[in-house]
Amino acid sequence: MEYIGVAIKRGSQKKDTLKPKPAINKNRPKRKDSKEIEDAIAIWREKRWADLLEESLTVPGEQEDIFKILGKYSILNQKLISGQLRALDKPIEPVATFKEWKALGAFVKKGEKGLYIIIPKQKKYSVKVKGKDEERTFTDFILVPRVFGQSQTTFSDKKVDLLGAPENFNIKKVLQEYNIKQETKNPYHNLTTAGASWGKNFVINVLLTKESEIFTTTIHEIAHILLEHTTTNSDDDEDLYEFEAEGVTLLVLASLGLNSDGQRNYIQNWYKNKTEITDQTARRIFTVADKILKAGVERADAITKIGSPICESCDNISTFVCEELHASFCSHQCLKDHFNKI
């Protein structure tokens, strides 16, 4: 057993104190999960990104509700967390790490197990270069049980919003974040499509008049740029480029609760008629969709005082206490409404 010595100044009457260093049990058994959880995370354990993408793009779901609550995490982790919550018969709810809950005044209930998320991890490997071994690294993704749902904590009955509800999507912020410029003219040819992009520039056809069409086309062209289609000279993968841009657009629209039927129909036809999508392509689509959402979504202020009482008159978090009534309220109007009911 290793010991860590604590030095004592000369002349001290106390003896050196030796504290044992905790041993690491490398043979500790892996945690046992329920069959429901194992089924929910199986596709992630096998890293079948292409299968996850196909499910996300072809099956209408509740992505808007999931994004409102779990938008802090990547789309892949949103799907992973929500799948586990469903497997446990829990609603889509705020999640946080043990330390985050503790910092906010809540504690994880005894016996509760953490929900898995995927995190990147750098791994090393060796390759032969001119007869010599060279060490290189690559990014792998591993499953770790790291977060707990609100219902797993002592504040399961409180109103909690750790993230802040999405209030607006600011397309200008996306353009600023990635230094993308919208032009008024296409310098290469007369525009016969809804939009076009080159380098870090794009243009929208002036014949588009509906706001929904303009917004959708803008997201589509931004996707082309962030996927680096506009800096590649080859036209061999033009069909694949369109699939990737449409995939990103669908994920963004679905997260914002906007109509994505056109993109979904295009993608469903692709899966019927084209070759299979690789895991690398799937990762690219998820990553770019995350980038656009992270840059453009504007959220309301989060409720960070989890332990705050609920307003006596409505379901909002209270902001002050009326000592005479021994009750809490979120506004003076609610106080008046409650007083009138008494």
C-alpha beads as a LAMMPS data file, in Angstrom:
LAMMPS data file: protein, C-alpha beads

342 atoms
341 bonds

1 atom types
1 bond types

-500.0 500.0 xlo xhi
-500.0 500.0 ylo yhi
-500.0 500.0 zlo zhi

Masses

1 110.0

Atoms # bond

1 1 1 0.000 0.000 0.000
2 1 1 1.282 3.483 -0.880
3 1 1 1.387 6.209 1.758
4 1 1 1.477 9.956 1.480
5 1 1 3.607 11.561 4.164
6 1 1 2.671 14.926 5.695
7 1 1 5.829 16.806 6.709
8 1 1 5.995 18.199 10.284
9 1 1 8.174 21.207 11.090
10 1 1 11.281 20.578 13.171
11 1 1 10.568 21.016 16.860
12 1 1 6.965 19.919 16.638
13 1 1 5.929 17.384 19.258
14 1 1 3.587 15.633 16.779
15 1 1 4.722 12.612 14.840
16 1 1 4.576 12.388 11.065
17 1 1 1.084 11.599 9.926
18 1 1 0.708 8.945 7.290
19 1 1 -2.536 8.660 5.351
20 1 1 -3.236 5.674 3.146
21 1 1 -3.826 6.483 -0.513
22 1 1 -7.137 5.000 -1.691
23 1 1 -6.537 2.009 -3.910
24 1 1 -8.165 1.895 -7.338
25 1 1 -10.079 -1.286 -7.918
26 1 1 -9.380 -2.022 -11.566
27 1 1 -11.441 -5.195 -11.365
28 1 1 -14.573 -3.388 -10.233
29 1 1 -17.565 -5.022 -11.951
30 1 1 -19.386 -3.002 -14.585
31 1 1 -22.708 -1.590 -13.545
32 1 1 -25.732 -3.687 -14.415
33 1 1 -28.482 -1.911 -16.296
34 1 1 -32.069 -2.940 -16.802
35 1 1 -33.069 -4.564 -20.073
36 1 1 -35.010 -1.406 -20.978
37 1 1 -31.906 0.760 -20.648
38 1 1 -29.698 -1.763 -22.461
39 1 1 -32.159 -1.801 -25.353
40 1 1 -32.303 2.001 -25.380
41 1 1 -28.520 2.430 -25.618
42 1 1 -27.648 -0.601 -27.774
43 1 1 -27.467 1.390 -31.009
44 1 1 -25.078 3.856 -29.339
45 1 1 -22.830 1.125 -27.956
46 1 1 -22.432 -0.167 -31.498
47 1 1 -21.907 3.397 -32.811
48 1 1 -24.395 2.931 -35.633
49 1 1 -24.513 6.621 -36.521
50 1 1 -26.011 5.992 -39.966
51 1 1 -28.932 4.054 -38.444
52 1 1 -29.518 6.864 -35.950
53 1 1 -29.532 9.388 -38.763
54 1 1 -32.030 7.399 -40.821
55 1 1 -34.350 7.155 -37.821
56 1 1 -34.005 10.895 -37.143
57 1 1 -34.660 11.919 -40.736
58 1 1 -37.434 9.551 -41.770
59 1 1 -39.543 9.065 -38.636
60 1 1 -41.561 12.117 -37.479
61 1 1 -41.089 12.575 -33.759
62 1 1 -41.083 15.003 -30.880
63 1 1 -37.770 16.726 -31.627
64 1 1 -39.178 20.179 -30.870
65 1 1 -40.186 19.230 -27.311
66 1 1 -36.890 17.433 -26.763
67 1 1 -34.860 20.401 -28.010
68 1 1 -36.714 22.840 -25.739
69 1 1 -35.595 20.936 -22.654
70 1 1 -32.378 19.174 -23.691
71 1 1 -31.011 21.671 -26.229
72 1 1 -27.879 22.155 -24.138
73 1 1 -26.706 18.805 -25.470
74 1 1 -25.940 17.680 -29.009
75 1 1 -28.799 16.234 -31.074
76 1 1 -27.293 12.770 -30.651
77 1 1 -27.231 13.159 -26.874
78 1 1 -30.758 14.562 -26.917
79 1 1 -31.914 11.370 -28.615
80 1 1 -29.857 9.206 -26.261
81 1 1 -31.157 10.882 -23.094
82 1 1 -34.786 11.030 -24.222
83 1 1 -34.684 7.356 -25.230
84 1 1 -33.521 6.362 -21.753
85 1 1 -36.150 8.538 -20.070
86 1 1 -38.849 6.840 -22.138
87 1 1 -37.442 3.422 -21.266
88 1 1 -37.816 4.351 -17.588
89 1 1 -41.382 5.640 -18.151
90 1 1 -40.261 9.177 -17.318
91 1 1 -41.248 12.350 -19.187
92 1 1 -38.778 14.414 -21.194
93 1 1 -37.348 16.469 -18.352
94 1 1 -34.328 18.607 -17.429
95 1 1 -31.136 16.664 -16.734
96 1 1 -27.845 17.651 -15.108
97 1 1 -24.796 16.067 -13.537
98 1 1 -24.671 15.177 -9.843
99 1 1 -22.529 18.252 -9.100
100 1 1 -24.774 20.557 -11.131
101 1 1 -27.879 19.422 -9.236
102 1 1 -26.041 19.810 -5.934
103 1 1 -24.871 23.328 -6.812
104 1 1 -28.465 24.301 -7.514
105 1 1 -29.741 22.921 -4.221
106 1 1 -31.022 19.518 -5.308
107 1 1 -29.695 16.067 -4.483
108 1 1 -29.910 12.825 -6.406
109 1 1 -32.118 10.264 -4.645
110 1 1 -30.441 7.232 -3.163
111 1 1 -30.234 4.277 -5.541
112 1 1 -30.795 6.287 -8.732
113 1 1 -28.498 5.468 -11.657
114 1 1 -27.097 8.066 -14.015
115 1 1 -28.288 8.344 -17.606
116 1 1 -25.735 7.724 -20.341
117 1 1 -24.403 10.401 -22.650
118 1 1 -21.729 10.144 -25.334
119 1 1 -18.523 12.121 -24.898
120 1 1 -15.447 12.435 -27.140
121 1 1 -12.222 10.761 -26.051
122 1 1 -8.801 11.022 -27.647
123 1 1 -7.184 7.655 -28.362
124 1 1 -3.705 6.846 -29.612
125 1 1 -2.521 4.431 -32.261
126 1 1 0.741 3.709 -34.070
127 1 1 1.434 3.643 -37.797
128 1 1 4.525 2.697 -39.773
129 1 1 6.078 5.640 -41.645
130 1 1 9.275 4.894 -43.563
131 1 1 9.908 1.895 -41.343
132 1 1 9.428 3.828 -38.096
133 1 1 6.496 3.809 -35.676
134 1 1 4.670 7.126 -35.392
135 1 1 2.091 7.817 -32.712
136 1 1 -1.145 9.455 -33.821
137 1 1 -4.457 10.238 -32.196
138 1 1 -8.095 10.035 -33.217
139 1 1 -11.364 11.039 -31.567
140 1 1 -13.556 8.200 -30.384
141 1 1 -16.949 8.488 -28.688
142 1 1 -17.735 6.585 -25.507
143 1 1 -20.823 6.078 -23.353
144 1 1 -20.644 7.332 -19.764
145 1 1 -23.439 7.466 -17.124
146 1 1 -23.134 11.128 -16.213
147 1 1 -26.502 12.916 -15.900
148 1 1 -29.658 12.529 -13.812
149 1 1 -33.225 13.534 -14.672
150 1 1 -35.153 15.933 -12.473
151 1 1 -37.460 13.123 -11.291
152 1 1 -34.366 11.348 -9.944
153 1 1 -33.663 14.233 -7.552
154 1 1 -35.170 15.614 -4.358
155 1 1 -36.764 18.411 -6.402
156 1 1 -38.847 16.115 -8.578
157 1 1 -41.978 18.121 -7.699
158 1 1 -40.526 21.572 -8.427
159 1 1 -40.820 23.628 -11.586
160 1 1 -37.383 23.569 -13.176
161 1 1 -35.943 25.094 -16.336
162 1 1 -32.185 24.672 -16.413
163 1 1 -31.751 25.877 -19.974
164 1 1 -34.300 28.564 -20.744
165 1 1 -37.017 28.028 -23.335
166 1 1 -36.106 28.901 -26.941
167 1 1 -37.721 32.255 -27.759
168 1 1 -36.280 33.116 -31.148
169 1 1 -33.945 31.943 -33.883
170 1 1 -31.648 34.713 -35.090
171 1 1 -30.269 33.827 -38.512
172 1 1 -27.975 36.880 -38.429
173 1 1 -26.126 35.409 -35.454
174 1 1 -25.384 32.264 -37.436
175 1 1 -23.987 34.317 -40.320
176 1 1 -21.835 36.369 -37.931
177 1 1 -20.589 33.323 -36.025
178 1 1 -19.281 31.605 -39.154
179 1 1 -18.433 34.717 -41.196
180 1 1 -20.999 33.901 -43.913
181 1 1 -22.288 36.642 -46.221
182 1 1 -25.620 36.809 -48.026
183 1 1 -25.280 38.360 -51.476
184 1 1 -27.976 39.882 -53.675
185 1 1 -26.627 38.546 -56.978
186 1 1 -25.163 35.245 -58.105
187 1 1 -21.861 36.056 -59.891
188 1 1 -21.715 32.789 -61.841
189 1 1 -25.020 32.289 -63.671
190 1 1 -28.681 33.198 -63.697
191 1 1 -30.291 31.647 -60.647
192 1 1 -32.750 28.916 -61.581
193 1 1 -32.846 27.248 -58.149
194 1 1 -34.153 28.454 -54.782
195 1 1 -30.631 29.412 -53.743
196 1 1 -26.934 29.004 -54.456
197 1 1 -23.718 29.125 -52.422
198 1 1 -20.001 29.479 -53.120
199 1 1 -17.070 29.941 -50.756
200 1 1 -18.616 31.588 -47.698
201 1 1 -21.300 33.391 -49.668
202 1 1 -24.848 32.513 -50.697
203 1 1 -27.782 34.062 -52.527
204 1 1 -31.549 33.491 -52.333
205 1 1 -33.712 33.588 -55.434
206 1 1 -35.683 36.857 -55.504
207 1 1 -38.735 34.939 -56.717
208 1 1 -39.101 33.391 -53.256
209 1 1 -41.631 35.489 -51.355
210 1 1 -42.836 33.308 -48.477
211 1 1 -40.857 33.767 -45.278
212 1 1 -40.880 30.019 -44.636
213 1 1 -39.335 29.317 -48.050
214 1 1 -36.685 32.007 -47.616
215 1 1 -35.785 30.739 -44.132
216 1 1 -35.609 27.088 -45.222
217 1 1 -33.459 27.911 -48.252
218 1 1 -31.142 30.048 -46.107
219 1 1 -30.565 27.162 -43.686
220 1 1 -29.982 24.840 -46.658
221 1 1 -27.305 27.108 -48.171
222 1 1 -25.633 27.679 -44.781
223 1 1 -25.500 23.896 -44.418
224 1 1 -23.707 23.582 -47.768
225 1 1 -21.119 26.117 -46.596
226 1 1 -20.524 24.570 -43.154
227 1 1 -20.343 21.095 -44.712
228 1 1 -17.541 22.564 -46.895
229 1 1 -19.310 21.664 -50.129
230 1 1 -18.574 25.138 -51.483
231 1 1 -14.811 24.741 -51.147
232 1 1 -14.642 21.364 -52.909
233 1 1 -14.040 21.359 -56.651
234 1 1 -15.420 17.879 -57.379
235 1 1 -18.984 17.534 -58.706
236 1 1 -18.937 13.749 -58.352
237 1 1 -20.817 13.831 -55.058
238 1 1 -23.441 16.436 -55.953
239 1 1 -26.322 14.117 -55.008
240 1 1 -24.698 13.298 -51.683
241 1 1 -24.100 17.002 -51.014
242 1 1 -27.802 17.700 -51.507
243 1 1 -28.704 14.842 -49.159
244 1 1 -26.367 16.179 -46.461
245 1 1 -27.692 19.750 -46.752
246 1 1 -31.308 18.560 -46.691
247 1 1 -30.526 16.366 -43.671
248 1 1 -29.102 19.323 -41.750
249 1 1 -32.066 21.498 -42.751
250 1 1 -34.564 18.892 -41.564
251 1 1 -32.896 18.513 -38.160
252 1 1 -32.828 22.296 -37.651
253 1 1 -36.457 22.779 -38.718
254 1 1 -37.660 19.863 -36.581
255 1 1 -35.831 21.221 -33.533
256 1 1 -37.454 24.630 -34.031
257 1 1 -40.908 23.117 -34.559
258 1 1 -41.131 24.250 -38.193
259 1 1 -42.575 22.324 -41.136
260 1 1 -40.027 19.925 -42.610
261 1 1 -42.293 17.717 -44.731
262 1 1 -40.529 18.687 -47.956
263 1 1 -37.127 17.690 -46.623
264 1 1 -38.488 14.485 -45.115
265 1 1 -40.077 13.412 -48.405
266 1 1 -36.836 14.103 -50.287
267 1 1 -34.834 12.071 -47.784
268 1 1 -37.291 9.174 -47.713
269 1 1 -37.031 8.946 -51.504
270 1 1 -33.230 9.020 -51.209
271 1 1 -33.204 6.026 -48.879
272 1 1 -35.436 4.144 -51.326
273 1 1 -33.354 4.841 -54.427
274 1 1 -29.764 5.620 -53.399
275 1 1 -26.869 3.816 -51.762
276 1 1 -26.551 3.565 -47.989
277 1 1 -25.217 6.484 -45.972
278 1 1 -21.901 6.032 -44.170
279 1 1 -21.369 6.686 -40.475
280 1 1 -18.995 9.520 -41.393
281 1 1 -21.710 11.277 -43.408
282 1 1 -24.158 10.846 -40.539
283 1 1 -21.731 12.427 -38.069
284 1 1 -21.191 15.399 -40.394
285 1 1 -24.923 16.047 -40.658
286 1 1 -25.497 15.886 -36.887
287 1 1 -22.475 18.125 -36.204
288 1 1 -23.451 20.898 -38.621
289 1 1 -27.078 20.918 -37.413
290 1 1 -25.766 21.352 -33.858
291 1 1 -23.557 24.258 -34.960
292 1 1 -26.443 26.130 -36.596
293 1 1 -28.797 25.649 -33.642
294 1 1 -26.185 26.607 -31.072
295 1 1 -25.336 29.839 -32.900
296 1 1 -28.879 30.957 -33.748
297 1 1 -31.208 30.018 -30.900
298 1 1 -31.972 32.747 -28.368
299 1 1 -33.357 31.467 -25.077
300 1 1 -35.174 32.983 -22.140
301 1 1 -33.399 33.199 -18.804
302 1 1 -33.140 29.826 -17.113
303 1 1 -34.666 29.181 -13.707
304 1 1 -31.597 28.436 -11.639
305 1 1 -33.121 28.628 -8.162
306 1 1 -34.558 25.137 -8.249
307 1 1 -35.703 25.227 -4.655
308 1 1 -37.768 28.384 -5.106
309 1 1 -41.429 27.949 -4.164
310 1 1 -44.220 27.992 -6.737
311 1 1 -46.556 30.994 -7.011
312 1 1 -49.719 30.452 -4.956
313 1 1 -51.893 31.719 -7.826
314 1 1 -50.220 30.154 -10.899
315 1 1 -47.496 27.652 -11.806
316 1 1 -44.624 30.125 -12.152
317 1 1 -41.648 30.406 -9.825
318 1 1 -42.387 32.941 -7.073
319 1 1 -40.331 36.126 -6.715
320 1 1 -41.497 37.369 -3.312
321 1 1 -43.277 36.234 -0.141
322 1 1 -46.380 37.834 1.369
323 1 1 -45.829 37.451 5.120
324 1 1 -49.470 38.226 5.969
325 1 1 -50.789 35.405 3.778
326 1 1 -47.842 33.079 4.415
327 1 1 -47.635 32.478 0.670
328 1 1 -45.327 33.187 -2.281
329 1 1 -46.224 34.934 -5.548
330 1 1 -44.566 35.686 -8.886
331 1 1 -46.230 39.101 -9.366
332 1 1 -48.439 41.604 -7.564
333 1 1 -51.242 40.784 -9.983
334 1 1 -51.160 37.162 -8.814
335 1 1 -51.219 38.395 -5.224
336 1 1 -54.351 40.449 -5.973
337 1 1 -55.991 37.533 -7.785
338 1 1 -55.316 35.210 -4.869
339 1 1 -56.529 37.798 -2.331
340 1 1 -59.777 38.243 -4.245
341 1 1 -60.396 34.472 -4.141
342 1 1 -60.072 34.316 -0.356

Bonds

1 1 1 2
2 1 2 3
3 1 3 4
4 1 4 5
5 1 5 6
6 1 6 7
7 1 7 8
8 1 8 9
9 1 9 10
10 1 10 11
11 1 11 12
12 1 12 13
13 1 13 14
14 1 14 15
15 1 15 16
16 1 16 17
17 1 17 18
18 1 18 19
19 1 19 20
20 1 20 21
21 1 21 22
22 1 22 23
23 1 23 24
24 1 24 25
25 1 25 26
26 1 26 27
27 1 27 28
28 1 28 29
29 1 29 30
30 1 30 31
31 1 31 32
32 1 32 33
33 1 33 34
34 1 34 35
35 1 35 36
36 1 36 37
37 1 37 38
38 1 38 39
39 1 39 40
40 1 40 41
41 1 41 42
42 1 42 43
43 1 43 44
44 1 44 45
45 1 45 46
46 1 46 47
47 1 47 48
48 1 48 49
49 1 49 50
50 1 50 51
51 1 51 52
52 1 52 53
53 1 53 54
54 1 54 55
55 1 55 56
56 1 56 57
57 1 57 58
58 1 58 59
59 1 59 60
60 1 60 61
61 1 61 62
62 1 62 63
63 1 63 64
64 1 64 65
65 1 65 66
66 1 66 67
67 1 67 68
68 1 68 69
69 1 69 70
70 1 70 71
71 1 71 72
72 1 72 73
73 1 73 74
74 1 74 75
75 1 75 76
76 1 76 77
77 1 77 78
78 1 78 79
79 1 79 80
80 1 80 81
81 1 81 82
82 1 82 83
83 1 83 84
84 1 84 85
85 1 85 86
86 1 86 87
87 1 87 88
88 1 88 89
89 1 89 90
90 1 90 91
91 1 91 92
92 1 92 93
93 1 93 94
94 1 94 95
95 1 95 96
96 1 96 97
97 1 97 98
98 1 98 99
99 1 99 100
100 1 100 101
101 1 101 102
102 1 102 103
103 1 103 104
104 1 104 105
105 1 105 106
106 1 106 107
107 1 107 108
108 1 108 109
109 1 109 110
110 1 110 111
111 1 111 112
112 1 112 113
113 1 113 114
114 1 114 115
115 1 115 116
116 1 116 117
117 1 117 118
118 1 118 119
119 1 119 120
120 1 120 121
121 1 121 122
122 1 122 123
123 1 123 124
124 1 124 125
125 1 125 126
126 1 126 127
127 1 127 128
128 1 128 129
129 1 129 130
130 1 130 131
131 1 131 132
132 1 132 133
133 1 133 134
134 1 134 135
135 1 135 136
136 1 136 137
137 1 137 138
138 1 138 139
139 1 139 140
140 1 140 141
141 1 141 142
142 1 142 143
143 1 143 144
144 1 144 145
145 1 145 146
146 1 146 147
147 1 147 148
148 1 148 149
149 1 149 150
150 1 150 151
151 1 151 152
152 1 152 153
153 1 153 154
154 1 154 155
155 1 155 156
156 1 156 157
157 1 157 158
158 1 158 159
159 1 159 160
160 1 160 161
161 1 161 162
162 1 162 163
163 1 163 164
164 1 164 165
165 1 165 166
166 1 166 167
167 1 167 168
168 1 168 169
169 1 169 170
170 1 170 171
171 1 171 172
172 1 172 173
173 1 173 174
174 1 174 175
175 1 175 176
176 1 176 177
177 1 177 178
178 1 178 179
179 1 179 180
180 1 180 181
181 1 181 182
182 1 182 183
183 1 183 184
184 1 184 185
185 1 185 186
186 1 186 187
187 1 187 188
188 1 188 189
189 1 189 190
190 1 190 191
191 1 191 192
192 1 192 193
193 1 193 194
194 1 194 195
195 1 195 196
196 1 196 197
197 1 197 198
198 1 198 199
199 1 199 200
200 1 200 201
201 1 201 202
202 1 202 203
203 1 203 204
204 1 204 205
205 1 205 206
206 1 206 207
207 1 207 208
208 1 208 209
209 1 209 210
210 1 210 211
211 1 211 212
212 1 212 213
213 1 213 214
214 1 214 215
215 1 215 216
216 1 216 217
217 1 217 218
218 1 218 219
219 1 219 220
220 1 220 221
221 1 221 222
222 1 222 223
223 1 223 224
224 1 224 225
225 1 225 226
226 1 226 227
227 1 227 228
228 1 228 229
229 1 229 230
230 1 230 231
231 1 231 232
232 1 232 233
233 1 233 234
234 1 234 235
235 1 235 236
236 1 236 237
237 1 237 238
238 1 238 239
239 1 239 240
240 1 240 241
241 1 241 242
242 1 242 243
243 1 243 244
244 1 244 245
245 1 245 246
246 1 246 247
247 1 247 248
248 1 248 249
249 1 249 250
250 1 250 251
251 1 251 252
252 1 252 253
253 1 253 254
254 1 254 255
255 1 255 256
256 1 256 257
257 1 257 258
258 1 258 259
259 1 259 260
260 1 260 261
261 1 261 262
262 1 262 263
263 1 263 264
264 1 264 265
265 1 265 266
266 1 266 267
267 1 267 268
268 1 268 269
269 1 269 270
270 1 270 271
271 1 271 272
272 1 272 273
273 1 273 274
274 1 274 275
275 1 275 276
276 1 276 277
277 1 277 278
278 1 278 279
279 1 279 280
280 1 280 281
281 1 281 282
282 1 282 283
283 1 283 284
284 1 284 285
285 1 285 286
286 1 286 287
287 1 287 288
288 1 288 289
289 1 289 290
290 1 290 291
291 1 291 292
292 1 292 293
293 1 293 294
294 1 294 295
295 1 295 296
296 1 296 297
297 1 297 298
298 1 298 299
299 1 299 300
300 1 300 301
301 1 301 302
302 1 302 303
303 1 303 304
304 1 304 305
305 1 305 306
306 1 306 307
307 1 307 308
308 1 308 309
309 1 309 310
310 1 310 311
311 1 311 312
312 1 312 313
313 1 313 314
314 1 314 315
315 1 315 316
316 1 316 317
317 1 317 318
318 1 318 319
319 1 319 320
320 1 320 321
321 1 321 322
322 1 322 323
323 1 323 324
324 1 324 325
325 1 325 326
326 1 326 327
327 1 327 328
328 1 328 329
329 1 329 330
330 1 330 331
331 1 331 332
332 1 332 333
333 1 333 334
334 1 334 335
335 1 335 336
336 1 336 337
337 1 337 338
338 1 338 339
339 1 339 340
340 1 340 341
341 1 341 342
